[in-house]
Amino acid sequence: MDRKTFLSYLGTGAAALAAASAGLGALEGKASAMSSTADHLFGFKTNKVSGYFEPIQPSNEDNLLLPKNFKYDVVAAFDDVINTAGEKFGQGADYNAFFPINGSSTRGLLVTNHEYTNIFLLGPIADGKMTADQIQKNLYYQGMSVIEVFRDENGTWKMDTFSKYARRINGFTKFELTGPAKGSSALGNATTATGTFANCSGGVTLWNTALSCEENFSETAAASKLPETHYGWVVEIDPFDQSYRKKHTALGRFNHENTAMGITADGRIVVYMGDDKKDACVYKFVSKGKYDKSKGRNNSALLEDGTLYVANLKTGKWLPVTIAEVKKVLSNEKYKNPYGISGTKEELLKKFQTQGDVVTFCHEAALLVGGTPTDRPEDIEISPFDNTVFISHTNNDTHGNIHGHITRIFETGNDLGSLEFDFEIFAVGGRQSGFSSPDNLAFDSNGNLWVVTDISSSSQNKGVFKTFMNNGLFVVPTGGKAKGTALQFASAPVESELTGPFFTPDEQTLFLSVQHPGENTTDLKNPTSTWPHRKGENMARCGVVAISGFKLGQ
């Protein structure tokens, strides 16, 4: 179970992986297409991670298991105090991004997303309706945390609670709206929005700010009696400047998973995004203006004006999601509702009047113009070695895709700004691979593919998922002694998933979130998990760990 060969089931991706086995790093890279996110996740232009370790077996143990000679430190867990103001680390820890202080790989700011809350914070919810106190807690503990972390003289990673930067961003924080939906009727003419929640994954911009993605926002918005259209956007913050907070409506409103930023051949910004639900689409935004490194954070304006596209996998084309295209489709005398669209033609014409309406009701607009419904597109990453785009389609049991797959897009002319592409199914989940339901993806500088899995807590260790046991982190070397095999690097605690992998610049530390351990607990006196097993406690806490033990390559 720990050393499964990919080449037997990669299908059209087999040749690509075989070629890459000679060393992905040797391929011509396109550094202009790399975002800061990819710099760290993929180890581009850094020292190399050796990639060699003794793989572990699948496990159903209530612990975070790592290979021999690796260790982890819990740097922050749910409800820990993060600063002198007494603010608390949120719940549902997900995406992480490390921002070095003065170029250091041992001290920096860690931005962590908080996706949702559970029984360990709220307690039981009577009749499915939260009390006023539970609503307040739910809003406070979602969002984002900015903390300062450092590695001490003993090699242990810790949180600096005296940091001047440490703070919470949550359901009570005010944001500036940008783009076509700002001030639109779809948003009640609002120019600002209060709060961010359901923060799943994210990304880092070329100008060193963090992007955070609002995913499953509907339930919290409804419970809190907040306007639903104010949520489901991509949020931008500056970890070093607490006054800088924006929601970029030009990037569309849907169940965002993450962002992957690159640059077109002619210097414009590209942002790839997935809509994490069944039968949802893959998107990319291309800015109107060009990136200018000398402008620093002012490049953020590029995210306010551009064109949003959706992928049509049948034709291999990126289709514009614009009011002009929506009206063109709806004006056709032979119009019929495509799959996933309800309502009459007249109702749709009334709904879509402006580009603000299009980006606000993006899922419907994308299907109208011809976007291809897919199987929960979660993490998207741009390869630093060849500009191909990797997409985790986690699963879709409605169509029998139980274990998910990884799609690889080849943009025409190797240009991220191209409006035509080809693709392959690079890898598939299942017994033959040893993992199910791929989620976050990353490459290190040795060309190893890192895959985190997302089997739902209700399915773990049951039925066709029993073989995989708990969720895990897997590494697929593309060179060296173990090339072409899937090696399990980590096993998650009970009823949790591992999320938000992010390397320090020197690749000696990997930050990783342990999300929702013990998620199915119904009786707080008998939790299904007690990770991280703090002395005197009988509860589970999600949190972020710093994994060390990596040996630098040559």
N, C-alpha and C positions, 0 to 999 in steps of 0.2 A: 504493500500500500504506500510505501514512502518513496519509491523510485519508479515512477510510471513513465514510459516512453511516449512522448507526444507524437512522434512522427507517424505512428500507426493510425492516428485518428484526426489529424489536422486537415485532411481534405485538401482543398486548394491552397491552404497555407503551408503545406509540407515543404514545398520547394523553397518558399521564402525562408522558413526557419532553417532548412538545411544549408542554404547559402549563408545565412547569418551565423551559422555555427562556426564559421571560419573567423568570426570576430566582428560583431556589429560595429564596434568602434572604428573599424577600418574603413567603413563606408564613408562616402563624402557627406559630411554633416552640413546643415544649413543653419548656422548659428543665428542668422537674422530672424529665423522663425521661432526661436526659443524664448519662452517667458521665464520669469524668475522662478515660477513654480517648477518648471521642468529643470531649471538649473539645479535645484536641490533634489527633486525626486529622482532625476535620472543621473545625477552626478556629473553632468556635462562640464568639461573644463575643470575637473577637480581630481584629487587623488582617487585611485581606484579602490573599491571594496574588493577584497579577495574573492568573495563569493563561495568559499569552501567552508563547509560545516557538516557536522554529522546529523543527517535528517532525523526528525522525530516521527513517531507513529501517531495516527489519529487517536484522540483521547476523549473521554466523556468526563474527565476529572474537573473539579471546580477550581481551576487554577490557570494562570497564564504560563504555559510550558514553552521553553526555548531550548535550542540545541546546547550541548555541552560547551562550556567556556563562554556562554553569553549570560548576561544578567539584565534585570530591569529595576529601575527605581520609579516609584509612583511619585511624580512631581506635583500632581494636583488631582484631587478627587472631589466628587460632589459634596457641596456644603463646606469645603475648606475656605477659611478666610484668605483673601488674596491681597489685601492692602490695609493700610492704617485706618481707612474709613470703615473697615469691617465688612466690606462687600464679600459675597460668597461665590465660589465657583459653581457654575450652573450644572444642570443635569443633562443626560443624553449626549455626552461628549462625542463629537464626530470629527470633522476636519481639523487639521492642525497646519500651521505655517510658522516657521521659525525665521525671525528677522534679526540678524546679527547686530550687536551693538559694537560700533567701531571695528567692524569686520571680523569679530570674534566668532569662533565655533564653539566656545565654552560659556558664553554669556550672550543672551539676547532676549527678545520679546517673543513669546509664544501666543499666537492667536488660535483660539479653539472655538468651534461652533457647538451650540447646544440645541439638539433637534427636538426633543420632547421630554415630558416628565412622566413619572410613574408612581406606583404605590409607596415607594420608599420616601417620597416627598409628600404626596397628597393624602396618603392613607386611602382606605376604601372610598369609592364614590357612590353614594346612595342613589339608587334608581337612575344611574347614568347621568346625573345632573350635579355639577360642581357647586359647592357653596361659594359665597363671596370671598371667603378666606382662601379657598382652593384656587379660585380664579386669579387672585392676586399672586399667589405662589407660582402658579402655572406661567404667568406672564414674566415674573421676575427671573425664574430659573431657566428660561429658554433664552435664545439670542446668541451672544458671544462673550468670551472672556479674553482680556488681554492681560497676561501675567509676565513677569520677568523671571527667567530661569537661569541657573548657572551650574557649572560642574565644579565642586570643591576640590581641595588638594588631595582628597582620598579617592577622587574619581566618581563621587556620588552626585547625581543631579538633584537640585533642590529649587524651591521657589523662594524668591526674595520678596517678602511681603512689605518691605519698606520702599519698593519701587515707586517712582513718581509717575510711571506710565500705567501701572496696573489699574484696571477698571472693568466694570461690567457694561455691556451694551445689551439691552433687552426689550421687553414688550412695552416699556415706558419711555424709551429713548426717541427723541425727535429726529427725523431725517428730511433732507431736502429732496424733492422729486425733480428728476431731469427728463428730458426727452419728450416725445409726442403725446404722452398721456398726462403730462403735467398741466394742471388747470383744466383738464377735459371733463366733460359731463360724465364720462364713465367712472371717474374718480370723485364725483361730486364737486368738481371745480377746484379740488384741493391742489395746493402747491407744496405742501409738506405732508408727511405721514408720521403717525406716532407708533413706534415700536417695530421690532423685527422679531420673528419667532419661526419655529420649524426650520431652523438653519441647519442644512444638511452638509454638503461638501462645499468646495469653493475653489479659490485659485489666488495667485499672486500676479499683479500687473507688472509691466515693464518699468513702471515708475515707482515700484516698491510700496504699493498699497495692497490691502487684502480685499478680495471679493468673496462675499458670502451668499449662498443660495437658499432662498426660502422655498421649502418643498411642500410638505403636507400641512398647509396653513389653514384650511377651511374650518376644521373643528375648533381650533383655538379662537379664530376670529368670531365664529358663531357663538361660542360659549361666553366670550367677553363682550359681545354686542358691538364689535368693531366692524367698520366697512370692509367687506371681503376684498374688494378691488385694490385696497391699499397694501395687499400682501401677495406674495408669489413672484417677487421681483429679485433681481440681483442687486445686492447691497455692496457699497464700497466704503471702507474705513481706512484711516491712516493710523497704524498702531502707535506712532510717535506724536500724533496730534489729535486729541480727543474732540476737537471742534469740527473735524472733517467727517461728515456722514452723509451719504447719498444713496438714493435708490434710482437705478438707471432703467427707465421704462422702455427705451429703444431696444433693449435686449429681450423684450417680451415677458409676458406674465404666464407662468405655468408651473408645474411641479419640478422646479429646478433641482438637479443633482449637483453639478459642479461646473466650472468654467476651465477651458484650456485656451490660453492666449498665444497667438503667433503673429507673424508679419507676412504680408503678401510680397510678391516679387517686386512690386512697385512701391512698397513702404507703408501700406495701410495696415491698420490693426484688424486682426481676426479673432473672434471669440467663439469657440465651439461649445455647445451646450446640449444636454439631454433632458428629456421630460420623463421623470421616473414614475411611470405608471403603465399599466397594460395598454397596448394599442396606442402608444404615443410616439412622438416624432423626434428626430435629431435635427438640430439647428446650427447655423453659424451666422454670426453678425460680422459684416465688413464695414469698417468706418469709411466715411466720405473723405476725410482728411488723412494726411500722412503723419506717421510717428516722427517726432523730433526729440532725440534724447536730451538735448540742451534745455528743453522746456520743463523737464522733470514732471512734477505732479500735474501741471497744467495740461498734460496730454490726456487727462481724464475726460476732457471735453470731447475727445474722439468717440467716447461711448455714448454720446448724446445725439449724434447725427450720423446715420449710415443706413444700410439696408440689411434687414433680417431675412435669412433664407431658410428653407426647410428642404430636407433631403428626400428625393424620390428615388428609391433604390431600384425600381424597375427600369427607369430610363437613364439612371446615372447622372442626374442633373440636380443642381441646387435651384429651387424655385423661389422667387421673391414673395415674401409674405407682406403684401402692401395693399392699401385700400383700392388702388387701381386694378390689381389682379383679382381681388375678391369681387369687386363690382363687375368685372369682365365675366367671371364665372357665373355669377348670379343673373346676369342680363341675358344669358343664353336661353333661347326659347325652349331648348330641349333639356334644360337643367333638371337633374335628379339628385337628391341628397346622396353624397358619398358615404361610405361606411363610417360610422361613428358620429354622424350629424343627424340631429333631430330638429323639428320645427319646420314651418312652411317657408317657401321662398320669400314671401312677403315679410314674414317675421325676421328672417335673416337680413333682408335689405334694410329693414328698420334698425336692426341691431348694429350693422356695420355702416356708419356714416363717415367716419374719419380714421386716420391712421392711429389716433389715440384709442379708438374702439378696437382696431385690429390687434394692437399689441396687448390690450387689456384682456381680450378674449382670444388669445393667441392659439390655443389648442384647436378651436373650431376653425379659425381662419386658416391655419396650416393645412388642415384636412381639406378644406374647400379648394385651396389652390393646387392640391395634388400631393401633399406630403404623405409619405408611406408610414402607416401605423407599424410599430415595432414592439419588441418584447422587453419593456422596461429598460430603456437606455440609461444606464447610470454613469459610471465614471468614463470620461473621455480624456485621452492624453495624446499629445503630439510627440512622435519619436524625434529625439534630437539627432538621430543618425541619418534619417532619410526622408523626413517630412511626412511620413505616413501617419494616419490618424487612427488610434485604437479606441474602440467603443465596447464597453461591457454591456451586453444585453443579459441582464441577470436571470430572468426566466419569465414564462407566461404560461401558466398551466391551462388557461382557456384554449390555447392552441397546441397543447401537448409539448411545449418546450419546457420541460420540468427542470432541467439542470443548467440552462442558459448557454451562452456562447460569447465569443469575442470576435467582433467584426473589425476588419482593417480596411480603411479607405485610402485609395491612391488618387490624389488630386491630379488632374491633367497637367502635364508640364511641370510636375513637382511644385506647383504654385498654390499656396493655401488660399489665394484669392480666386482660383479657377471656379467656373460655374458648372464644370463637368467632372466626373470622377468614375473610377471603377472600384470594386471592393471584393474582398474574399472573406470567408469564414475562417479566421486564423486558428481558432481553437474552440473546442466544445467541452462542456462539463459532463460528468458521468463517472461510472465505475472505472472506465479505462483511464481516466485522467487522475482519479483520486480526489477530485474536488467537485463541488457543485455550487452553482449560483455565483459566478464571479462578479465582483463589485469594483473596488478600487484597483487601479493598475499603475505600475511604475516600472521604469527601467533604471538600473544603476549603470555606472560608467564601464562596467565589464560586459554590458549587453545582456545582463540577466533580467528576465521579466518577473516582476513581483505581482502576485495576485492575492487579493483578500476576498474571502467569500462571505455571502449573506444569505445563508439558509435561515428561514424564519424560525423564531423560538418555538412556535407551535409544531414545527415539522422536524426539528432536530432529534436525531436518534430514534426516528420512527420510520416505518415503511421503507420506501425506496431511498430515504435519506440516512438510514441506519448505518450504512457502510462508512459514511464520512464523519460520523460522531459530531463533536462540536465544530463550530466554525474555525477557520484557521487562516494562516498566511503561508503562501507557497512561493517558491522561487524556481524558475525554469532557466538554468544556465544555457547559454548559446555557445560556450566554448569551454575548454578544459576537460578534466577527467569525467565530469558528469554531464557533458553536453547532451541536450535533447531529452533530459529527464526532468520530471516534476518532483521537487523536493519540499517536504513540509518543514517550514521554519518555525511556526508557532501554532499552538492550539489555544483557543480562547476558553475562558471560564464558562460555566453552565449558563445557557440561555443568553449568550452575549454574542456580539460580532466585533471584529477588529476593524477599525476605520482610521482614516486620516494619516496614512504613513507619510512621514516627511523627514528627510535627512538633513543634518547639519552640513555646511559647505565642505567640511573635511571628510564627510561620510563615516565618521567614527561613532555617530549617535543617530539612532532612528527613533523619532517620536511616533507613538502609536496610541490611539484611543481604544479603551475597552468600554464598549457601549452596552447599556442595559443588561448587565449580569442579573440573573434572577428575575427576568422580566415577567414570567408567568406566576410569580408569587401572588397568592390570594389571602394568605394568613401571615401577618407580619411576625407572629411568634414562631412560624415555621417557614422561613424563606427558602427558596430553592437554590439560592447561591448566597454566600457571605463574602465573596471576593470584594476588596483586597485583604480580607481576614485581619482586620485591625483588632488589636487586643481589647477585650471587654465589649466588643460589639457583636450583634447578631443580625446584621443587615448587609445588603450589597450596596456598593457605591461605584458608579461609573467613574472613569478617570483617565488621565493621560500618563503613559509611562515613557521613560527614556531607556532605550535598549542599547547596551554597549557590549563590546567584545569583538567588534569588527577589526580585522587586520588589513592594513593598507597594502594594496598590490604594488607592483613595480612601476 
